[in-house]
Amino acid sequence: MLKFRLRSERELETRLKKKKFSEEATRQVIAFLREKKFLDDKLFAKSWVQFRVRRSLGARRIKEELALKGIDKEIIKSELEELKKNYPEDKIVSKLAQERLSKLHGIEPRSAQRRVYAYLIRRGFSPEIVIDVLNNLCRQTF
């Protein structure tokens, strides 16, 4: 499992339980991998954030994904604070919104705006930023 990408402790634990390994064996494996630095939730979170940012996802979605993977709230908080220092969310939202609106030019403006809003929210961007960007874009476009 660790050959292809980093994993969180919970991901590995879940996989081992699914494969019917005993509780004791699972604990020993996780302790061994943690000791040898093959399993590190902080490093995993940093890697996951970088990977998801390259796919133009918002902080909210990244936070939810990390929580689902069993990462501690403090680690998530520190990684997202680090992300916000160098991630111009409003510019990313603006670029994605422009791309999406250009594909919807034959649709009624209100409907197009709703579709783009839903798309950006699903990608995990802040509703406040999405609304601001869409209002500015729609004033310029329509």
DSSP file (Angstrom, degrees, kcal/mol; ACC not computed):
  #  RESIDUE AA STRUCTURE BP1 BP2  ACC     N-H-->O    O-->H-N    N-H-->O    O-->H-N    TCO  KAPPA ALPHA  PHI   PSI    X-CA   Y-CA   Z-CA
    1    1 A M    >>        0   0    0      0, 0.0     4,-1.0     0, 0.0     3,-0.8   0.000 360.0 360.0 360.0 -40.1    0.0    0.0    0.0
    2    2 A L  T 34  +     0   0    0      1,-0.2     5,-0.0     2,-0.2    10,-0.0   0.590 360.0  76.8 -76.8  -9.3    2.8    2.4    0.9
    3    3 A K  T 34 S+     0   0    0      1,-0.2    -1,-0.2     3,-0.0     3,-0.1   0.852  99.8  38.9 -68.0 -35.0    4.5    1.7   -2.4
    4    4 A F  T <4 S-     0   0    0     -3,-0.8     2,-0.3     1,-0.3    -2,-0.2   0.860 129.4 -20.3 -89.6 -38.6    2.1    3.9   -4.5
    5    5 A R  S  < S-     0   0    0     -4,-1.0    -1,-0.3     0, 0.0    39,-0.0  -0.979  76.8 -78.2-161.6 164.5    1.5    6.9   -2.1
    6    6 A L        -     0   0    0     -2,-0.3     2,-0.3    -3,-0.1    33,-0.1  -0.347  46.9-156.6 -64.5 151.2    1.7    7.9    1.5
    7    7 A R        -     0   0    0     31,-0.3    33,-0.4    -5,-0.0     2,-0.2  -0.923  13.7-118.9-128.4 154.9   -1.1    6.7    3.7
    8    8 A S     >  -     0   0    0     -2,-0.3     4,-2.1     1,-0.1     5,-0.2  -0.507  32.2-111.2 -84.2 162.1   -2.6    7.9    6.9
    9    9 A E  H  > S+     0   0    0      1,-0.2     4,-2.7     2,-0.2     5,-0.2   0.912 119.1  51.2 -59.3 -42.5   -2.6    5.7   10.0
   10   10 A R  H  > S+     0   0    0     59,-0.5     4,-2.9     2,-0.2     5,-0.2   0.894 107.0  53.2 -65.1 -39.2   -6.3    5.2    9.8
   11   11 A E  H  > S+     0   0    0     58,-0.6     4,-2.2     2,-0.2    -1,-0.2   0.940 113.1  43.6 -59.4 -46.3   -6.2    4.3    6.2
   12   12 A L  H  X S+     0   0    0     -4,-2.1     4,-2.6     2,-0.2    -2,-0.2   0.915 113.6  50.9 -66.2 -42.8   -3.7    1.6    6.9
   13   13 A E  H  X S+     0   0    0     -4,-2.7     4,-2.3     1,-0.2    -2,-0.2   0.923 111.1  48.6 -60.2 -45.1   -5.5    0.4   10.0
   14   14 A T  H  X S+     0   0    0     -4,-2.9     4,-2.4     1,-0.2    -1,-0.2   0.915 111.7  49.3 -61.7 -43.9   -8.8    0.1    8.1
   15   15 A R  H  X S+     0   0    0     -4,-2.2     4,-1.6    -5,-0.2    -1,-0.2   0.908 111.0  49.3 -63.8 -42.0   -7.2   -1.8    5.3
   16   16 A L  H  <>S+     0   0    0     -4,-2.6     5,-2.4     2,-0.2    -1,-0.2   0.895 111.4  49.1 -66.1 -39.2   -5.5   -4.3    7.7
   17   17 A K  H ><5S+     0   0    0     -4,-2.3     3,-1.8     1,-0.2    -1,-0.2   0.904 108.7  53.7 -64.6 -40.2   -8.8   -4.8    9.5
   18   18 A K  H 3<5S+     0   0    0     -4,-2.4    -1,-0.2     1,-0.3    -2,-0.2   0.848 104.9  54.3 -62.2 -33.5  -10.5   -5.4    6.2
   19   19 A K  T 3<5S-     0   0    0     -4,-1.6    -1,-0.3    -5,-0.2    -2,-0.2   0.324 121.7-110.9 -84.0   8.6   -7.9   -8.1    5.3
   20   20 A K  T < 5 +     0   0    0     -3,-1.8     2,-0.2     1,-0.2    -3,-0.2   0.771  60.6 158.6  70.5  29.8   -8.8   -9.8    8.6
   21   21 A F      < -     0   0    0     -5,-2.4    -1,-0.2     1,-0.1    -2,-0.0  -0.581  45.6-104.0 -78.4 149.6   -5.5   -9.0   10.5
   22   22 A S     >  -     0   0    0     -2,-0.2     4,-2.5     1,-0.1     5,-0.2  -0.250  24.4-112.4 -70.6 160.7   -5.8   -9.2   14.3
   23   23 A E  H  > S+     0   0    0      1,-0.2     4,-2.5     2,-0.2     5,-0.2   0.910 118.7  50.2 -57.3 -43.8   -6.0   -6.1   16.5
   24   24 A E  H  > S+     0   0    0      2,-0.2     4,-2.5     1,-0.2    -1,-0.2   0.921 110.7  47.7 -64.5 -45.4   -2.5   -6.9   17.9
   25   25 A A  H  > S+     0   0    0      2,-0.2     4,-2.6     1,-0.2    -1,-0.2   0.906 111.9  51.2 -62.0 -41.8   -0.9   -7.5   14.5
   26   26 A T  H  X S+     0   0    0     -4,-2.5     4,-2.4     2,-0.2    -2,-0.2   0.928 110.9  47.6 -61.5 -46.6   -2.4   -4.2   13.3
   27   27 A R  H  X S+     0   0    0     -4,-2.5     4,-2.5     1,-0.2    -2,-0.2   0.905 113.0  49.2 -61.7 -41.8   -1.1   -2.3   16.3
   28   28 A Q  H  X S+     0   0    0     -4,-2.5     4,-2.6     2,-0.2    -2,-0.2   0.921 111.4  48.2 -65.2 -43.8    2.3   -3.8   15.8
   29   29 A V  H  X S+     0   0    0     -4,-2.6     4,-2.8     2,-0.2     5,-0.2   0.936 113.7  46.8 -62.1 -46.8    2.5   -3.1   12.1
   30   30 A I  H  X S+     0   0    0     -4,-2.4     4,-2.4     1,-0.2    -2,-0.2   0.909 113.3  48.9 -64.2 -41.9    1.4    0.6   12.6
   31   31 A A  H  X S+     0   0    0     -4,-2.5     4,-2.4    -5,-0.2    -1,-0.2   0.916 112.8  48.1 -62.8 -43.0    3.9    1.0   15.5
   32   32 A F  H  X S+     0   0    0     -4,-2.6     4,-2.2     2,-0.2    -2,-0.2   0.938 113.6  45.9 -62.7 -48.1    6.7   -0.5   13.4
   33   33 A L  H  <>S+     0   0    0     -4,-2.8     5,-2.6     1,-0.2     6,-1.4   0.864 113.1  50.1 -65.9 -35.8    5.9    1.7   10.4
   34   34 A R  H ><5S+     0   0    0     -4,-2.4     3,-1.1    -5,-0.2    -1,-0.2   0.915 110.7  50.0 -66.1 -42.7    5.6    4.8   12.6
   35   35 A E  H 3<5S+     0   0    0     -4,-2.4    -2,-0.2     1,-0.3    -1,-0.2   0.884 111.9  47.2 -62.7 -40.3    9.0    4.0   14.2
   36   36 A K  T 3<5S-     0   0    0     -4,-2.2    -1,-0.3    -5,-0.2    -2,-0.2   0.402 115.2-117.5 -83.4   2.6   10.7    3.6   10.8
   37   37 A K  T < 5S+     0   0    0     -3,-1.1    -3,-0.2     2,-0.2     3,-0.1   0.726  84.0 118.6  67.4  23.9    9.1    6.8    9.6
   38   38 A F  S   <S+     0   0    0     -5,-2.6     2,-0.5     1,-0.2   -31,-0.3   0.625  75.2  47.5 -86.6 -15.8    7.1    5.0    6.8
   39   39 A L        +     0   0    0     -6,-1.4     2,-0.3    -9,-0.1    -1,-0.2  -0.965  65.4 151.0-131.2 113.3    3.9    6.2    8.4
   40   40 A D     >  -     0   0    0     -2,-0.5     4,-2.7   -33,-0.4     5,-0.2  -0.891  29.2-161.1-148.0 109.1    3.6    9.9    9.4
   41   41 A D  H  > S+     0   0    0     -2,-0.3     4,-2.6     1,-0.2     5,-0.2   0.838  94.0  53.7 -62.9 -33.5    0.2   11.6    9.5
   42   42 A K  H  > S+     0   0    0      2,-0.2     4,-2.3     1,-0.2    -1,-0.2   0.940 112.2  43.4 -66.9 -46.2    1.8   15.1    9.4
   43   43 A L  H  > S+     0   0    0      2,-0.2     4,-2.4     1,-0.2    -2,-0.2   0.898 113.8  52.4 -64.4 -40.5    3.8   14.3    6.3
   44   44 A F  H  X S+     0   0    0     -4,-2.7     4,-2.9     2,-0.2    -2,-0.2   0.931 109.3  49.3 -59.7 -46.4    0.8   12.6    4.7
   45   45 A A  H  X S+     0   0    0     -4,-2.6     4,-2.6     2,-0.2    -2,-0.2   0.916 110.9  49.4 -61.7 -44.1   -1.4   15.7    5.4
   46   46 A K  H  X S+     0   0    0     -4,-2.3     4,-2.0     1,-0.2    -1,-0.2   0.926 114.0  45.9 -60.3 -45.2    1.2   18.0    3.8
   47   47 A S  H  X S+     0   0    0     -4,-2.4     4,-2.4     2,-0.2    -2,-0.2   0.906 112.3  50.8 -63.9 -43.0    1.5   15.7    0.8
   48   48 A W  H  X S+     0   0    0     -4,-2.9     4,-2.6     1,-0.2     5,-0.2   0.907 109.1  50.9 -63.2 -42.9   -2.3   15.4    0.4
   49   49 A V  H  X S+     0   0    0     -4,-2.6     4,-2.2     1,-0.2    -1,-0.2   0.932 111.6  47.5 -61.5 -45.9   -2.8   19.2    0.6
   50   50 A Q  H  X S+     0   0    0     -4,-2.0     4,-1.6     1,-0.2    -1,-0.2   0.908 112.7  49.5 -62.1 -42.1   -0.2   19.7   -2.1
   51   51 A F  H  < S+     0   0    0     -4,-2.4     4,-0.5     1,-0.2    -2,-0.2   0.914 114.1  44.1 -62.9 -44.7   -1.7   17.0   -4.3
   52   52 A R  H ><>S+     0   0    0     -4,-2.6     5,-1.1     1,-0.2     3,-0.6   0.809 108.1  57.6 -74.6 -30.3   -5.2   18.4   -4.0
   53   53 A V  H ><5S+     0   0    0     -4,-2.2     3,-2.1     1,-0.2    -1,-0.2   0.881  99.8  59.2 -66.4 -37.1   -4.2   22.0   -4.5
   54   54 A R  T 3<5S+     0   0    0     -4,-1.6    -1,-0.2     1,-0.3    -2,-0.2   0.749 102.6  53.8 -62.6 -21.7   -2.7   21.0   -7.9
   55   55 A R  T < 5S-     0   0    0     -3,-0.6    -1,-0.3    -4,-0.5    -2,-0.2   0.255 120.3-112.2 -95.2  12.2   -6.2   19.9   -8.8
   56   56 A S  T < 5 +     0   0    0     -3,-2.1     2,-0.3     1,-0.2    -3,-0.2   0.932  61.1 156.5  58.4  53.4   -7.6   23.3   -7.9
   57   57 A L      < -     0   0    0     -5,-1.1    67,-0.2    67,-0.1    -1,-0.2  -0.794  39.2-113.8-105.9 153.6   -9.6   22.3   -4.9
   58   58 A G     >  -     0   0    0     65,-2.9     4,-2.0    -2,-0.3    67,-0.2  -0.362  23.9-110.2 -84.7 164.0  -10.7   24.6   -2.0
   59   59 A A  H  > S+     0   0    0      1,-0.2     4,-2.6     2,-0.2     5,-0.2   0.843 114.3  59.1 -61.7 -36.8   -9.5   24.5    1.6
   60   60 A R  H  > S+     0   0    0     64,-1.5     4,-2.0     1,-0.2    -1,-0.2   0.920 108.4  43.7 -61.5 -44.3  -13.0   23.3    2.8
   61   61 A R  H  > S+     0   0    0     63,-0.6     4,-2.4     2,-0.2    -1,-0.2   0.903 113.1  51.4 -68.8 -40.7  -12.9   20.2    0.7
   62   62 A I  H  X S+     0   0    0     -4,-2.0     4,-2.4     1,-0.2    -2,-0.2   0.906 108.9  52.1 -62.1 -40.9   -9.3   19.4    1.5
   63   63 A K  H  X S+     0   0    0     -4,-2.6     4,-2.1     1,-0.2    -1,-0.2   0.922 110.2  48.2 -61.0 -45.0  -10.2   19.7    5.2
   64   64 A E  H  X S+     0   0    0     -4,-2.0     4,-2.2     1,-0.2    -2,-0.2   0.900 111.2  50.5 -63.0 -41.9  -13.1   17.3    4.9
   65   65 A E  H  X S+     0   0    0     -4,-2.4     4,-1.4     1,-0.2    -2,-0.2   0.917 110.4  48.8 -64.5 -42.8  -10.9   14.8    3.0
   66   66 A L  H  <>S+     0   0    0     -4,-2.4     5,-2.2     1,-0.2    -1,-0.2   0.896 110.1  51.7 -64.1 -39.3   -8.2   14.9    5.6
   67   67 A A  H ><5S+     0   0    0     -4,-2.1     3,-1.5     1,-0.2    -1,-0.2   0.906 107.9  52.2 -63.7 -40.7  -10.7   14.4    8.4
   68   68 A L  H 3<5S+     0   0    0     -4,-2.2    -1,-0.2     1,-0.3    -2,-0.2   0.798 105.2  56.3 -64.5 -27.9  -12.2   11.3    6.5
   69   69 A K  T 3<5S-     0   0    0     -4,-1.4   -58,-0.6    -5,-0.2   -59,-0.5   0.414 121.9-108.1 -86.2   2.7   -8.7    9.9    6.3
   70   70 A G  T < 5 +     0   0    0     -3,-1.5     2,-0.3     1,-0.2    -3,-0.2   0.700  60.9 159.2  85.3  19.9   -8.3   10.1   10.1
   71   71 A I      < -     0   0    0     -5,-2.2    -1,-0.2     1,-0.1    -2,-0.0  -0.579  48.0-102.6 -79.4 139.3   -5.9   13.0   10.4
   72   72 A D     >  -     0   0    0     -2,-0.3     4,-2.3     1,-0.1     3,-0.3  -0.266  25.2-122.4 -60.4 143.8   -5.9   14.8   13.7
   73   73 A K  H  > S+     0   0    0      1,-0.2     4,-2.7     2,-0.2     5,-0.2   0.842 111.0  54.5 -58.9 -36.5   -7.7   18.2   13.8
   74   74 A E  H  > S+     0   0    0      2,-0.2     4,-2.4     1,-0.2    -1,-0.2   0.893 108.3  48.4 -66.6 -39.5   -4.5   20.0   14.9
   75   75 A I  H  > S+     0   0    0     -3,-0.3     4,-2.4     2,-0.2    -2,-0.2   0.924 112.7  48.8 -65.4 -43.7   -2.5   18.7   12.0
   76   76 A I  H  X S+     0   0    0     -4,-2.3     4,-2.5     1,-0.2     5,-0.2   0.939 111.2  50.2 -59.8 -47.5   -5.3   19.7    9.6
   77   77 A K  H  X S+     0   0    0     -4,-2.7     4,-2.2     1,-0.2    -2,-0.2   0.922 112.0  46.4 -59.2 -46.5   -5.5   23.1   11.1
   78   78 A S  H  X S+     0   0    0     -4,-2.4     4,-2.0     1,-0.2    -1,-0.2   0.898 113.4  48.7 -66.4 -39.4   -1.8   23.7   10.8
   79   79 A E  H  X S+     0   0    0     -4,-2.4     4,-2.1     2,-0.2    -1,-0.2   0.885 112.3  48.2 -67.6 -37.8   -1.6   22.5    7.2
   80   80 A L  H  X S+     0   0    0     -4,-2.5     4,-2.4     2,-0.2    -2,-0.2   0.857 109.3  53.0 -72.1 -34.0   -4.5   24.6    6.1
   81   81 A E  H  X S+     0   0    0     -4,-2.2     4,-0.9    -5,-0.2    -1,-0.2   0.914 110.8  47.7 -63.2 -41.4   -3.1   27.7    7.8
   82   82 A E  H >X S+     0   0    0     -4,-2.0     4,-0.7     1,-0.2     3,-0.5   0.893 111.0  52.0 -64.2 -40.2    0.1   27.0    5.9
   83   83 A L  H >X S+     0   0    0     -4,-2.1     3,-1.2     1,-0.2     4,-0.8   0.920 103.4  56.7 -61.6 -45.6   -1.9   26.6    2.7
   84   84 A K  H 3< S+     0   0    0     -4,-2.4    -1,-0.2     1,-0.3    -2,-0.2   0.721  96.7  65.2 -64.5 -21.3   -3.8   29.9    3.1
   85   85 A K  H << S+     0   0    0     -4,-0.9    -1,-0.3    -3,-0.5    -2,-0.2   0.861 119.1  20.4 -66.7 -34.9   -0.5   31.8    3.2
   86   86 A N  H << S+     0   0    0     -3,-1.2    -2,-0.2    -4,-0.7    -1,-0.2   0.254 103.4  90.4-120.9  11.0    0.4   30.9   -0.4
   87   87 A Y     <  -     0   0    0     -4,-0.8     2,-2.0    -3,-0.1     3,-0.2  -0.876  58.3-156.1-118.3 101.4   -2.9   29.9   -2.0
   88   88 A P    >>  +     0   0    0      0, 0.0     4,-2.0     0, 0.0     3,-0.6  -0.495  17.7 178.1 -75.9  81.3   -4.8   32.8   -3.7
   89   89 A E  H 3> S+     0   0    0     -2,-2.0     4,-2.8     1,-0.3     5,-0.2   0.856  74.9  55.4 -56.4 -40.0   -8.2   31.2   -3.4
   90   90 A D  H 3> S+     0   0    0      1,-0.2     4,-2.2     2,-0.2    -1,-0.3   0.877 108.6  47.7 -64.4 -36.3  -10.0   34.2   -5.0
   91   91 A K  H <> S+     0   0    0     -3,-0.6     4,-2.4     2,-0.2    -1,-0.2   0.892 112.6  48.6 -70.5 -39.0   -7.8   34.0   -8.1
   92   92 A I  H  X S+     0   0    0     -4,-2.0     4,-2.7     2,-0.2     5,-0.2   0.927 112.7  48.3 -64.3 -45.0   -8.3   30.3   -8.5
   93   93 A V  H  X S+     0   0    0     -4,-2.8     4,-2.8    -5,-0.2     5,-0.2   0.916 111.2  51.0 -61.8 -43.3  -12.1   30.7   -8.1
   94   94 A S  H  X S+     0   0    0     -4,-2.2     4,-2.5    -5,-0.2    -1,-0.2   0.928 111.4  47.1 -60.8 -46.1  -12.1   33.5  -10.6
   95   95 A K  H  X S+     0   0    0     -4,-2.4     4,-2.3     2,-0.2    -2,-0.2   0.938 115.2  45.3 -62.2 -47.9  -10.2   31.5  -13.2
   96   96 A L  H  X S+     0   0    0     -4,-2.7     4,-2.5     1,-0.2    -2,-0.2   0.899 113.0  50.9 -63.8 -40.3  -12.4   28.4  -12.7
   97   97 A A  H  X S+     0   0    0     -4,-2.8     4,-3.0    -5,-0.2     5,-0.2   0.915 109.9  49.5 -64.7 -43.0  -15.6   30.5  -12.8
   98   98 A Q  H  X S+     0   0    0     -4,-2.5     4,-2.2    -5,-0.2    -1,-0.2   0.926 112.1  48.4 -61.3 -44.4  -14.5   32.2  -16.1
   99   99 A E  H  X S+     0   0    0     -4,-2.3     4,-1.0    -5,-0.2    -2,-0.2   0.927 115.1  44.8 -60.5 -44.7  -13.7   28.8  -17.7
  100  100 A R  H  X S+     0   0    0     -4,-2.5     4,-0.7     1,-0.2     3,-0.5   0.899 112.3  50.8 -69.7 -41.4  -17.0   27.4  -16.6
  101  101 A L  H >< S+     0   0    0     -4,-3.0     3,-0.9     1,-0.2    -1,-0.2   0.872 104.3  58.4 -64.1 -36.4  -19.1   30.4  -17.6
  102  102 A S  H >< S+     0   0    0     -4,-2.2     3,-0.7     1,-0.3    -1,-0.2   0.819 105.1  50.9 -64.5 -27.9  -17.5   30.4  -21.1
  103  103 A K  H 3< S+     0   0    0     -4,-1.0    -1,-0.3    -3,-0.5     3,-0.2   0.663 110.4  50.4 -79.8 -15.8  -18.8   26.9  -21.6
  104  104 A L  T X<  +     0   0    0     -3,-0.9     3,-1.6    -4,-0.7    -1,-0.2  -0.008  68.7 123.3-110.3  28.0  -22.3   28.0  -20.5
  105  105 A H  T <  S+     0   0    0     -3,-0.7    -1,-0.2     1,-0.3    -2,-0.1   0.683  70.6  57.1 -68.0 -17.1  -22.7   31.0  -22.8
  106  106 A G  T 3  S+     0   0    0     -3,-0.2     2,-0.3     2,-0.1    -1,-0.3   0.431  92.8  88.3 -91.3   1.8  -25.9   29.7  -24.4
  107  107 A I  S <  S-     0   0    0     -3,-1.6     5,-0.1     1,-0.1    -3,-0.0  -0.697  94.6 -86.4-102.8 151.2  -27.8   29.3  -21.1
  108  108 A E     >  -     0   0    0     -2,-0.3     4,-2.4     1,-0.1     3,-0.4  -0.294  43.7-120.9 -52.9 134.8  -29.9   31.9  -19.3
  109  109 A P  H  > S+     0   0    0      0, 0.0     4,-2.4     0, 0.0     5,-0.2   0.834 108.9  50.5 -53.7 -42.3  -27.5   34.0  -17.1
  110  110 A R  H  > S+     0   0    0      2,-0.2     4,-2.2     1,-0.2     5,-0.1   0.912 112.6  47.1 -64.1 -42.0  -29.1   33.2  -13.8
  111  111 A S  H  > S+     0   0    0     -3,-0.4     4,-2.3     2,-0.2    -1,-0.2   0.908 111.8  50.4 -65.9 -42.6  -29.1   29.5  -14.5
  112  112 A A  H  X S+     0   0    0     -4,-2.4     4,-2.4     1,-0.2     5,-0.2   0.906 109.8  51.3 -61.5 -41.8  -25.5   29.6  -15.6
  113  113 A Q  H  X S+     0   0    0     -4,-2.4     4,-2.4    -5,-0.2    -1,-0.2   0.910 109.9  49.3 -63.2 -42.4  -24.5   31.5  -12.4
  114  114 A R  H  X S+     0   0    0     -4,-2.2     4,-2.4     2,-0.2    -1,-0.2   0.899 111.2  49.9 -63.3 -41.0  -26.3   28.9  -10.2
  115  115 A R  H  X S+     0   0    0     -4,-2.3     4,-2.3     2,-0.2    -2,-0.2   0.919 112.4  46.1 -64.5 -44.0  -24.5   26.1  -12.0
  116  116 A V  H  X S+     0   0    0     -4,-2.4     4,-2.5     2,-0.2     5,-0.2   0.902 111.4  52.9 -66.4 -40.2  -21.1   27.7  -11.6
  117  117 A Y  H  X S+     0   0    0     -4,-2.4     4,-2.3    -5,-0.2    -2,-0.2   0.944 110.9  46.4 -58.9 -48.6  -21.8   28.4   -8.0
  118  118 A A  H  X S+     0   0    0     -4,-2.4     4,-2.3     1,-0.2    -2,-0.2   0.893 111.6  52.5 -62.1 -40.8  -22.7   24.8   -7.3
  119  119 A Y  H  X S+     0   0    0     -4,-2.3     4,-1.3     1,-0.2    -1,-0.2   0.926 111.6  45.1 -60.2 -47.1  -19.6   23.6   -9.2
  120  120 A L  H  <>S+     0   0    0     -4,-2.5     5,-1.9     1,-0.2     4,-0.2   0.858 111.5  51.9 -69.9 -35.2  -17.3   25.8   -7.2
  121  121 A I  H ><5S+     0   0    0     -4,-2.3     3,-1.7     1,-0.2    -1,-0.2   0.911 107.3  53.3 -66.5 -41.7  -18.9   24.9   -3.8
  122  122 A R  H 3<5S+     0   0    0     -4,-2.3    -1,-0.2     1,-0.3    -2,-0.2   0.828 103.0  58.3 -61.7 -30.6  -18.5   21.2   -4.7
  123  123 A R  T 3<5S-     0   0    0     -4,-1.3   -65,-2.9    -5,-0.2    -1,-0.3   0.521 123.7-107.1 -78.5  -4.5  -14.8   21.8   -5.3
  124  124 A G  T < 5 +     0   0    0     -3,-1.7   -64,-1.5     1,-0.3   -63,-0.6   0.688  65.8 148.7  94.3  19.4  -14.6   23.1   -1.7
  125  125 A F      < -     0   0    0     -5,-1.9    -1,-0.3   -67,-0.2   -67,-0.1  -0.556  56.6 -91.7 -87.3 155.0  -14.3   26.8   -2.1
  126  126 A S     >  -     0   0    0     -2,-0.2     4,-2.4     1,-0.1     5,-0.2  -0.396  27.4-135.4 -64.2 131.6  -15.6   29.3    0.4
  127  127 A P  H  > S+     0   0    0      0, 0.0     4,-2.7     0, 0.0     5,-0.2   0.866 104.1  55.7 -57.5 -37.0  -19.2   30.4   -0.4
  128  128 A E  H  > S+     0   0    0      2,-0.2     4,-2.3     1,-0.2     5,-0.2   0.933 110.4  43.5 -62.3 -45.8  -18.3   34.0    0.4
  129  129 A I  H  > S+     0   0    0      2,-0.2     4,-2.7     1,-0.2     5,-0.2   0.915 113.6  51.7 -66.0 -42.5  -15.5   34.1   -2.1
  130  130 A V  H  X S+     0   0    0     -4,-2.4     4,-2.7     1,-0.2     5,-0.2   0.921 111.0  47.6 -61.2 -44.9  -17.5   32.2   -4.7
  131  131 A I  H  X S+     0   0    0     -4,-2.7     4,-2.6     2,-0.2     5,-0.2   0.929 113.1  48.2 -63.3 -45.5  -20.4   34.7   -4.4
  132  132 A D  H  X S+     0   0    0     -4,-2.3     4,-2.2    -5,-0.2    -2,-0.2   0.939 114.4  45.3 -60.1 -48.2  -18.1   37.7   -4.6
  133  133 A V  H  X S+     0   0    0     -4,-2.7     4,-2.8     1,-0.2     5,-0.2   0.926 114.3  48.3 -63.9 -45.1  -16.3   36.4   -7.7
  134  134 A L  H  X S+     0   0    0     -4,-2.7     4,-3.0    -5,-0.2     5,-0.3   0.904 110.1  51.7 -64.3 -40.8  -19.5   35.4   -9.4
  135  135 A N  H  X S+     0   0    0     -4,-2.6     4,-1.8    -5,-0.2    -1,-0.2   0.927 113.1  45.3 -61.3 -43.0  -21.1   38.8   -8.8
  136  136 A N  H  X S+     0   0    0     -4,-2.2     4,-1.7    -5,-0.2    -2,-0.2   0.924 115.4  46.5 -65.2 -44.7  -18.1   40.6  -10.2
  137  137 A L  H  X S+     0   0    0     -4,-2.8     4,-2.8     1,-0.2     5,-0.2   0.905 111.9  50.1 -65.1 -41.7  -17.9   38.3  -13.2
  138  138 A C  H  X S+     0   0    0     -4,-3.0     4,-2.5     1,-0.2    -1,-0.2   0.858 108.2  53.2 -68.4 -34.2  -21.6   38.4  -14.0
  139  139 A R  H  < S+     0   0    0     -4,-1.8    -1,-0.2    -5,-0.3    -2,-0.2   0.894 115.6  41.1 -64.2 -38.2  -21.6   42.2  -13.8
  140  140 A Q  H  < S+     0   0    0     -4,-1.7    -2,-0.2    -5,-0.2    -1,-0.2   0.863 123.3  37.8 -75.8 -37.2  -18.7   42.2  -16.3
  141  141 A T  H  <        0   0    0     -4,-2.8    -3,-0.2    -5,-0.1    -2,-0.2   0.909 360.0 360.0 -84.1 -45.6  -20.1   39.5  -18.6
  142  142 A F     <        0   0    0     -4,-2.5    -3,-0.2    -5,-0.2    -1,-0.1   0.445 360.0 360.0-101.5 360.0  -23.9   40.1  -18.6
